[in-house]
Amino acid sequence: MGSTMASFTLISVLLPEIILVLLGFILLALDVFLSKRNRALMGWVTVIGLTASAVAGVMLSKASSGDPLVWGGMLRLDTAARVFRILFLTGAAITALLSVEEESLSGQGEFYFLLVISTLGFTLLASSADLIMVYLSLEMASIPLYILAGFNFRDSRSVEAGLKYMLYGAVASAIMLFGFTFLYGFSGTTQLYLISAAIQNGQVPVLATTAAGMLILVGLGFKISAVPFHFWAPDVYEGAPTTVAGFLSTVSKAGGFAVLLRLGVTVFPVLSVYSVYLIAAMAVASMLVGNLLALNQKNFKRFLAYSSIAQAGYILVGVAARSDLGSAGVIYYLMAYLVTNLVAFGIAFIIEHITGSNEIHGLAGLSQRRPFLGFALLISLLSLGGIPPFAGFIGKLLVFSAGVQSGMAWLVVIAVLNSVISLYYYLNVLKVAFLDKPREFTPVQAKSVSWRLAFLLCLIGILVLGVVMAPWFGWSMTAASSLILY
């Protein structure tokens, strides 16, 4: 009886992941049996399945109680894990909505299958409380993305993007795994909380902890595209299918930060006294390099790639703060960044289809050709620039406040100056969209309601997170507090 109840409990807490597994099998079956005319239906099935999984996650978060550690301590289903799980599922659902419109992807069952499996990996990653689970979940999330980045195999740029992402990703994962071996070898356990206790008790030599911390930061730095591990991002974002690039820049980045936050409150504080300075240095370098290289970009997707690198720098300010407010700021920022950046990549996708290129001059006259898209671009870039009353402003306010509170005012000053620099290139793109005249007036037409729905959901998210702060901030603070309740 006890065994049956334990099995039922495990199934109930992992219901969102179980739904994703079933969705993957359904998509493979539909890919076999659906006719070519109806294959776009798979995109909508994916959206419905991901939404059902997210709803299950919300319901479980309200009904949760008892020990959050499940599966022999491999997973910790605390509030932070549930928040990130919903974040990943939301990003995947919006990506699927945008992909329904992309002809090269909409009829490909394997595209949606890989998207779902990658999302499954990220949901498990957010809950991982064991080094083995962290690594396996990270690989489950990453391997499908290597394939998705090169999914347009007839386009040499897409193939190049897939190969680069796979090679660099494999090296980064191997380096991070090497760091894990240091921790396991000296502590004798793979569970994060027991490792933390072993380090505090002096079981692990200082040199080993310092080496482990640096090696792990290499792997996670690659995942969040932070300097100096950012070199893959511009080429991969430019060559990958645009909706995949949007997924990489949001959900994949959030996955890296989910692990970094959990390690940041369990292992890193006792791993090395220098870890906070390493993270702060990565933040400064990411902000400077991302913003300076974005200034003269002509390609819109590369522009968004460098913007994404700079955004990682701002978020790292919250990680470096090592406080509840800092962790809450990171979570809030990631929620804001998800809906904001998906709008920008969605517009890049539409312009690419209209003009045949990703050049920024293709945005010329967008406000006249399609006022709704012009408005969406305006909201998105102002939010990325941290202008009130949009979501990006609240995200920056929280992480910067955490930095000041933790005694890192110098880091916040650098971040604010970089935010001012970023406004120049965001406003420059808006100038092209609103003031420049298009070389050839081509009205932007929509083939379906999918992209409208995706944009509408994201824009509502940007405005709600920017104006109605209290409930989302409270949720973020609860999630941040749950990270350290062991």
Buried (B, 14 or more C-beta within 10 A) or exposed (E): EEEEEEEEEBEEBBBBBBBBBBBBEBBBEBBEEBEEEEBBBBBBBBBEBBBBBBBBBBEBBEEBEEEBBBBEBBBBBBBBBBBBBBBBBBBBBBBBBBBBBBEBBBBBBBBBBBBBBBBBBBBBBBBBBBBEBBBBBBBBBBBBBBBBBBBBEEBEBBBBBBBBBBEBBBEBBEBBBBBBEBBBEBBEBBBBBBBBBBBEEEBBEEEBBBBBBBBBBBBBBBBBBBBEBBBBBBBBBBBBBBBBBBBBBBBBBBBBBBBBBBBBBBBBBBBBEEBBEBBBBBBBBBBBBBBBBBEEBEBBBBBBBBBBBBBBBBBBBBBBBBBBBBBBBBBBBBBBBBBBBBBBBBBBBBBBBBBEEBBBEBBBBBBBBBEBBBBBBBBBBBBBBBBBBBBBBBBBBBBBBBBBBBEBEEBBEBBEEBBEBBBEBBEBBBEBBBEBEBEEEEEBEEEBEBBEBBBEBBBEBBBBBBEEBEEBBEBBBBBBBBBBEB
